[in-house]
Amino acid sequence: MYDPSHLRTFLAVAQTLSFTQAARRLGLRQSTVSQHVRRLEDATRRQLFSRDTHSVELTEDGEAMLGFARRILEVHEQATAFFTGTRLRGRLRFGASEDFVLTRLPEILEGFRHDHPEVDLELTVELSGTLHDQLEAGRLDLVLAKRRPEDPRGELVWHDELVWIGAERLRLDPDRPVPLIVFPPPGITRAVAFESLERQGRPWRIACTSGSLSALIAAARAGRGVMAHSRGLVPPGLVRLPDRFGLPELGRVDFVLVHGRRGGPAQSAADALAATILAGGDRLQRRRGA
């Protein structure tokens, strides 16, 4: 009833909220992406996206289709692998940004290991900038990390907005420097926070710095300061700070998959894991209202 190619296109649009970006990811024309979505909507007899000239949003039925589409594609891939006798082997060195520690990435990786038990998955969790450096040095085969919108590297998983977050009870004194909770260099959100405050002409100070996301979250929950963070990955116990705090806008951030240069079995395993992450990419976000 539901064509797998249409489901893959649906997931790409749902994760990027852009027909243009979905077309780039899939290597299709935008008209083909629109046609796939229209055919899936015809098959379900439901509208899956609310769209106009400026934005694309999932409808309630579209949100429901996310789970169904993932499960259908997972079973489809398992059946294909079983009957074609393809067995991936080898060692895959995968790096993931610290931002994903508190998401459902472990669940996605567990599913990958179940489907490909002969792949030895070696996981590195680090800052996005460090992961990009390790990939360039040939120490990783695949990276899931942040990039700035102007950076051309990688395959888009989703766009997100950077926002200021902190404890709900937090209060800022407008006459004192903004207390910042940041990763050490080369953290991308650290650099964006500094640049945004400097453009606004607002003084700041580092209240806490750590390479551990758990430590930064603990400091923020204790009311030590504010963090620049992805809107779709706000940790439990912290909230987006309201506009009355007068903090500058931080702009957009992209989450991407970047492949290394290694070939052979590692390349095949990296391609398979990348496909798994792209199919379940929405599970890495905390959707609004979740």
C-alpha positions as CSV (number, residue, x, y, z in Angstrom):
1,M,0.0,0.0,0.0
2,Y,2.8,2.4,0.8
3,D,5.8,2.6,-1.6
4,P,9.1,2.5,0.3
5,S,10.5,5.3,-1.9
6,H,7.6,7.5,-1.0
7,L,8.1,6.8,2.7
8,R,11.8,7.7,2.4
9,T,10.9,10.9,0.8
10,F,8.3,11.6,3.4
11,L,10.9,11.1,6.2
12,A,13.4,13.4,4.5
13,V,10.8,16.2,4.2
14,A,9.7,15.6,7.8
15,Q,13.2,15.9,9.2
16,T,14.3,18.9,7.1
17,L,10.9,20.6,6.9
18,S,12.0,21.6,3.4
19,F,11.1,20.0,0.0
20,T,14.3,21.6,-1.4
21,Q,16.6,20.2,1.3
22,A,14.9,16.8,1.0
23,A,15.5,16.8,-2.7
24,R,19.2,17.5,-2.2
25,R,19.5,14.8,0.4
26,L,17.8,12.2,-1.8
27,G,19.4,13.3,-5.1
28,L,15.9,13.9,-6.6
29,R,14.3,16.8,-8.3
30,Q,12.0,18.9,-6.1
31,S,9.1,18.1,-8.4
32,T,9.7,14.4,-7.7
33,V,9.7,15.0,-4.0
34,S,6.4,16.8,-4.2
35,Q,5.0,13.9,-6.3
36,H,6.1,11.3,-3.8
37,V,4.5,13.2,-1.0
38,R,1.3,13.7,-3.0
39,R,1.1,10.0,-3.8
40,L,1.6,9.1,-0.2
41,E,-1.1,11.5,0.9
42,D,-3.4,10.0,-1.8
43,A,-2.7,6.5,-0.4
44,T,-3.4,7.5,3.2
45,R,-6.2,9.9,2.2
46,R,-4.8,12.3,4.7
47,Q,-2.9,15.5,4.6
48,L,0.6,14.9,6.0
49,F,2.1,18.3,5.7
50,S,0.8,21.8,6.2
51,R,2.7,24.0,3.7
52,D,2.7,27.4,2.2
53,T,5.3,29.5,0.4
54,H,7.3,30.1,3.7
55,S,7.1,27.0,5.8
56,V,6.5,23.3,6.0
57,E,5.0,21.7,9.1
58,L,3.8,18.2,9.9
59,T,0.1,17.8,10.5
60,E,-1.2,15.5,13.3
61,D,-1.6,12.7,10.7
62,G,2.0,13.4,9.5
63,E,3.3,13.0,13.1
64,A,1.5,9.7,13.3
65,M,2.9,8.6,9.9
66,L,6.5,9.1,11.2
67,G,6.4,6.1,13.4
68,F,4.7,3.9,10.8
69,A,7.1,5.0,8.1
70,R,10.2,4.2,10.2
71,R,8.9,0.7,11.1
72,I,7.8,-0.1,7.6
73,L,11.3,0.8,6.2
74,E,13.1,-1.0,9.0
75,V,11.2,-4.2,8.2
76,H,11.7,-3.7,4.4
77,E,15.5,-3.3,4.9
78,Q,15.7,-6.4,7.1
79,A,13.8,-8.5,4.6
80,T,16.0,-7.2,1.7
81,A,19.2,-8.1,3.7
82,F,17.9,-11.5,4.6
83,F,16.8,-12.6,1.1
84,T,19.8,-11.1,-0.7
85,G,22.2,-12.6,1.8
86,T,24.1,-9.4,2.3
87,R,26.1,-9.4,5.6
88,L,28.1,-6.3,6.6
89,R,31.4,-7.0,8.4
90,G,34.3,-5.0,9.7
91,R,35.0,-2.2,12.1
92,L,33.1,1.1,11.9
93,R,34.5,4.1,13.8
94,F,31.5,6.4,14.5
95,G,31.7,9.8,16.2
96,A,28.6,11.6,17.7
97,S,28.3,15.0,19.1
98,E,27.8,15.3,22.9
99,D,24.4,16.8,22.2
100,F,23.0,13.3,21.3
101,V,23.9,11.7,24.6
102,L,20.4,12.4,26.1
103,T,18.5,11.5,22.9
104,R,17.4,8.2,21.4
105,L,20.7,7.7,19.5
106,P,21.5,4.7,21.7
107,E,18.3,3.1,20.6
108,I,19.1,3.7,17.0
109,L,22.6,2.3,17.4
110,E,21.2,-0.7,19.2
111,G,18.9,-1.4,16.2
112,F,21.8,-1.1,13.8
113,R,23.9,-3.6,15.8
114,H,20.9,-6.0,15.9
115,D,20.6,-5.8,12.1
116,H,24.3,-5.9,11.5
117,P,25.8,-8.1,14.3
118,E,29.1,-8.6,12.5
119,V,29.9,-4.9,12.4
120,D,32.2,-3.9,15.3
121,L,30.9,-0.4,16.1
122,E,33.4,1.8,17.9
123,L,31.7,4.9,19.3
124,T,33.4,8.3,20.0
125,V,31.5,11.0,21.8
126,E,33.1,14.5,21.5
127,L,32.5,18.1,20.7
128,S,31.4,18.7,17.1
129,G,34.6,20.6,16.2
130,T,36.8,17.8,17.6
131,L,34.9,15.2,15.6
132,H,35.3,17.1,12.4
133,D,39.1,17.3,13.1
134,Q,39.3,13.6,13.9
135,L,37.4,12.7,10.7
136,E,39.8,14.9,8.6
137,A,42.7,13.1,10.3
138,G,41.3,9.7,9.3
139,R,40.5,8.5,12.8
140,L,36.8,8.2,12.2
141,D,34.7,6.8,9.4
142,L,31.4,8.6,10.0
143,V,30.4,11.6,12.1
144,L,27.0,12.9,13.3
145,A,27.6,16.5,14.5
146,K,26.7,20.1,14.3
147,R,27.9,22.5,11.6
148,R,27.3,26.2,10.9
149,P,24.8,26.8,8.1
150,E,27.5,28.3,5.9
151,D,29.7,25.1,6.2
152,P,29.2,22.9,3.1
153,R,30.4,19.7,4.7
154,G,28.0,16.8,5.3
155,E,24.6,15.4,4.6
156,L,21.8,17.3,6.3
157,V,19.9,15.4,9.0
158,W,17.9,18.4,10.1
159,H,18.0,22.2,10.6
160,D,17.5,23.7,14.0
161,E,17.4,27.0,15.8
162,L,19.9,27.9,18.5
163,V,18.2,29.4,21.6
164,W,19.2,30.5,25.1
165,I,18.3,28.1,27.8
166,G,18.5,28.0,31.6
167,A,16.8,27.1,34.8
168,E,13.1,28.3,34.9
169,R,13.8,30.3,38.1
170,L,16.9,32.0,36.6
171,R,17.0,35.8,36.7
172,L,19.6,38.0,34.9
173,D,20.8,41.4,36.1
174,P,20.8,43.6,33.0
175,D,23.6,45.7,34.5
176,R,26.0,42.8,34.9
177,P,27.8,40.6,32.4
178,V,25.8,37.6,31.1
179,P,27.0,34.4,32.9
180,L,27.7,31.8,30.2
181,I,27.8,28.0,30.5
182,V,29.9,26.7,27.6
183,F,31.8,23.9,26.2
184,P,35.6,24.5,25.8
185,P,37.0,25.3,22.3
186,P,36.3,24.3,19.5
187,G,32.7,24.2,20.6
188,I,30.4,25.6,17.9
189,T,27.7,26.9,20.3
190,R,30.4,28.5,22.4
191,A,31.7,30.5,19.4
192,V,28.1,31.5,18.3
193,A,27.3,32.7,21.9
194,F,30.4,34.9,22.1
195,E,29.9,36.4,18.6
196,S,26.2,37.1,19.2
197,L,26.8,38.9,22.5
198,E,29.7,40.9,21.1
199,R,27.6,42.0,18.1
200,Q,24.9,43.2,20.6
201,G,27.6,45.0,22.6
202,R,26.6,43.1,25.8
203,P,29.3,42.1,28.2
204,W,29.6,38.5,29.3
205,R,31.7,36.2,31.5
206,I,32.2,32.4,31.6
207,A,30.5,31.1,34.7
208,C,31.1,27.4,33.9
209,T,33.0,25.5,31.2
210,S,33.3,21.7,30.8
211,G,33.6,19.1,28.1
212,S,30.9,17.1,29.7
213,L,27.3,17.9,28.7
214,S,26.0,16.4,32.0
215,A,28.2,18.9,33.9
216,L,26.9,21.8,31.9
217,I,23.3,20.8,32.4
218,A,23.9,20.4,36.1
219,A,25.3,23.9,36.3
220,A,22.4,25.3,34.3
221,R,19.9,23.6,36.5
222,A,21.6,25.1,39.5
223,G,21.0,28.5,38.0
224,R,24.7,29.3,37.4
225,G,24.0,30.9,34.0
226,V,22.7,30.5,30.5
227,M,23.6,28.1,27.6
228,A,23.3,28.4,23.8
229,H,21.6,25.2,22.8
230,S,19.7,23.5,20.0
231,R,15.9,24.1,20.3
232,G,15.2,20.6,19.4
233,L,17.5,19.1,22.0
234,V,16.7,21.1,25.2
235,P,17.5,18.9,28.1
236,P,14.8,18.1,30.7
237,G,14.8,20.5,33.6
238,L,15.8,23.5,31.5
239,V,13.7,25.9,29.5
240,R,14.1,28.4,26.6
241,L,14.6,31.8,28.1
242,P,12.0,34.4,27.3
243,D,12.5,37.5,25.1
244,R,12.4,39.8,28.1
245,F,15.9,38.7,29.0
246,G,17.0,40.8,26.0
247,L,19.5,38.2,24.8
248,P,20.5,38.3,21.1
249,E,19.3,35.9,18.5
250,L,21.7,33.0,17.9
251,G,20.7,31.9,14.4
252,R,20.5,28.5,12.9
253,V,22.5,25.3,13.3
254,D,22.6,22.2,11.1
255,F,23.0,18.6,12.2
256,V,24.8,16.6,9.6
257,L,26.4,13.3,8.7
258,V,29.9,13.5,7.3
259,H,31.7,10.5,5.8
260,G,35.4,9.8,6.0
261,R,37.6,8.8,3.1
262,R,38.1,5.1,4.1
263,G,36.8,2.6,1.6
264,G,36.0,-1.2,1.7
265,P,33.9,-2.8,4.4
266,A,34.0,0.3,6.6
267,Q,32.5,2.4,3.8
268,S,29.6,0.0,3.4
269,A,29.0,-0.1,7.1
270,A,29.1,3.7,7.3
271,D,26.6,4.0,4.4
272,A,24.3,1.5,6.2
273,L,24.5,3.4,9.6
274,A,24.0,6.7,7.8
275,A,20.8,5.4,6.2
276,T,19.6,4.1,9.6
277,I,20.2,7.5,11.2
278,L,18.5,9.4,8.3
279,A,15.5,7.1,8.5
280,G,15.2,7.7,12.3
281,G,16.6,11.2,12.5
282,D,13.4,12.7,13.9
283,R,13.8,10.5,17.0
284,L,16.9,12.4,17.8
285,Q,14.9,15.6,18.4
286,R,12.5,16.6,21.2
287,R,9.6,17.8,19.3
288,R,7.8,20.9,20.5
289,G,5.4,20.0,23.2
290,A,7.2,16.7,23.8
